[in-house]
Amino acid sequence: TGKEHWPRGDEKVWKEALRGVDKDVPSVTKSFVNHVQTSLARQAYNLDDLGAYQAAALSVRDNLIVNWNETQLNYTRKNPKRAYYLSLEFLMGRTLDNALLNLGLKEEYRDGVKKLGFSIEDILDKERDAALGNGGLGRLAACYLDSGSSTELPLWGYGLRYKYGIFQQLISPEGNQLEAPDPWLENQNPWELPRLDVTYEVRFYGQSERLANGRGIWQGGQEVVAVAYDVMIPGYGTKTTNNLRLWESRPKRGFDLNSFNAGNYEGAVESSNTADAITSVLYPNDHTSFGKELRLKQQYFWTAASLADIIRRFKQQGKPMNQLPDYVAIQLNDTHPTLAIPELMRILIDEEDFGWDQAWSIVTNVFFYTNHTVLPEALEKWPVPLIEHVLPRHLQIIYDINLFFLQAVERKYPNDRERLARMSLIEEGFPKQVRMAHLAAVGSRKVNGVAELHSDLVKTTILKDFVDFEGVSKFSNVTNGITPRRWLDQCNPELSDLITKTLKVEKTVWLKDLAKLKGLIPFAEDAAFRKEWAAIKQRNKERLAHYVQTTLGLTVRTDAMFDVQIKRLHEYKRQTLNILGVIHRYLTLKAMTPEEKKKVNPRVVFFAGKAAPAYYIAKLTIRLIVNVASKINTDPDTKDYLQLYFLPDYSVSLAEVLIPASDISQHISTAGTEASGTSNMKFCLNGGLLLGTVDGANIEIAEEVGESNVFFFGHLTPAVEDLRYQHIYHPVPLEEKCPGLARVIEQVAAGLFGDAEIYEPLLNTIRQTDYYLLSDDFDSYIAALGMVDEAYQDQDEWVKKSIKTTANMGKFSSDRAILEYAESFWNIEPSPVEAPKKAT
Ligand code: 73E
């Protein structure tokens, strides 16, 4: 065999590993080569980066499996109370790098694959994101699982194994968003373990009969099988490796032989098609409730399988069902899993022979409900006829819950019919609808919002009557958090190293006790440290520029301020305000003399984010951004001072490149609309400053890092209602109210960026009711952008702000958040697997 057969790495290392010579060959190398040879059936000479990724993943997985087994054994032995996080979305992103860091094996693998001719970075880059989520809600679930394992809590996740995740976003040359499927399971997924023996049957449709004793009998209809797939969740520096169990739907009988024999081939496979459909695709809408039957079936399929699994595990302990709340806490991530409430009632009453009151007392001690939005269009409602058709027994139970609930309300507030109508679980109308947030609130032990302001809004707006009725102590706040492992150590390794070196504390310590970052504060005054800090930011900007160059073929200047807004496209998040602000800057630059322009600091503005496929205005906003970009990036008068990019197909992995590169990021929702936001935390943790409205977690970030280190603008929440009223009943022409904005809109309407008529519907949202208050906030927004420019001129001061921002972000670790849930809601404790392994 000539050298050409061994194109990569050290031939001797390969050969010795292949021969299984154990002396001198590190175990990582042996395990990698072994997987190449056996699991992948490949050899050194035909192994590419993708193959190397697969071999590395399988080899790392072996370590996870050992820890996973020990963790589950530990739980079985100690039998602690457990918590379950039910979420329709888990936005995990990539796994290999995270697993390597959490296991403390990254450097070993880096060396190991290098000797075999591979670079660890290239290998890591081959992994596809697991993108089973839309945005913040799904990413929060992923951060919480990481923190659950890292704090050694007995916490499992339950979700759906969608065959297709969030769509891939393509941008046409005209600026239109096109959606392509995301077949993420195409090249095998090494991170899941199919459990073909863990299955449950889930019923749909059929008839429900009520017996005199209050029990029901539900039969007929269609049965679908749920099959478990387990995803291992390693903790950072712990042996604890919890489980994320995802359900796949399969037909109960793959093939209907009777139909087939009758010559009806399509009929024979029909039931198989409809059963498969349940877990085929993630719904790509956030903040809208559509009332689609398939979505309802997803929700029930997942909650029924998860509850059956939880109850089976509980029963294995031999305890009576009335002790369920002593051993099980179930967190409902938004209202999506609310059917778990009537489902558990059904199990207790119809299958376990409990009376109503005892069943209800069990249910209301097991569930906990997190609300993530107060936007009215996002509050889930299901048409009564649809629930009746798909889940006839559950509708009866929901009506019974409502009856007993309203009777209690009536006792407390006699003859207050309006209150009964407001609080009812059923909204009157054609058709009647079930209000899922009311059902979730009534059926849970605790209800929480996701940031202080948001939790206050929940209590004073959408659930106010429930606070009056049940008392305020049931309603509370857990401010969201993010895992510092992925969102600092992994995405910004140089900054992580500088912090470790400076704090003189092992990173295994400060990454689990993020308040330790406060030790950086004095170094803000240290010029040498500031220089290092700034140099890392610069290299992260170059890394982003390199990404844009290689993926889009565009050259980004890196000597400019990087200004970033990345999130789902939505009117309430006001990407429109940002793009109109960019146009304002462009027009201002166009009117400047060359002398004046010399004083301008160049700025590069980045946008990324997906629009729901049917959200017309959001898609128009993308189109406007793209077309403004092509105009201003090629205008010789301005291109040295202002560049604009829309980066397609935003994802967790893209966020990991964008966030460390940002000087300033924008979180500019209309006050009172963004429940929390979590990317705001990620930017600030990486030393990016924040430009935002007084909304969501921005407020608590400012409290922590100091108001002098954030740029706030815009009206406050209490003013919003009145401003909207004024828009409708006392409208003032835009030219008078906000001439700056009027001028910008005029230019768009006149076709400065092409397509004059196309943008009319978008512009009309502002000219007409302006529900999201652009005309009220525009002037202060432009002023705030000016203050950002001014602050950036003094680089010393800017870097000080950046350091102090990172230093004061300790509160926002998801470890803090998950421990709050564990202590104040679930009443669960860490259950360490003995002899915890140290990460390095
Ligand atoms: O403010 C964010 C919050 O940070 C909020 O908009 C988001 O949840 C994040 C995590 O708490 C959210 N997503 C949804 N509602 N709120 C949602 C609604 C329907 C479907 C999918 C997601």
Boltz pocket constraint, residues with backbone or C-beta under 6 A from the ligand:
constraints:
  - pocket:
      binder: B
      contacts: [[A, 134], [A, 136], [A, 137], [A, 140], [A, 285], [A, 286], [A, 287], [A, 288], [A, 334], [A, 371], [A, 372], [A, 373], [A, 378], [A, 450], [A, 480], [A, 673], [A, 674], [A, 675], [A, 676], [A, 677], [A, 678], [A, 696]]
      max_distance: 6.0
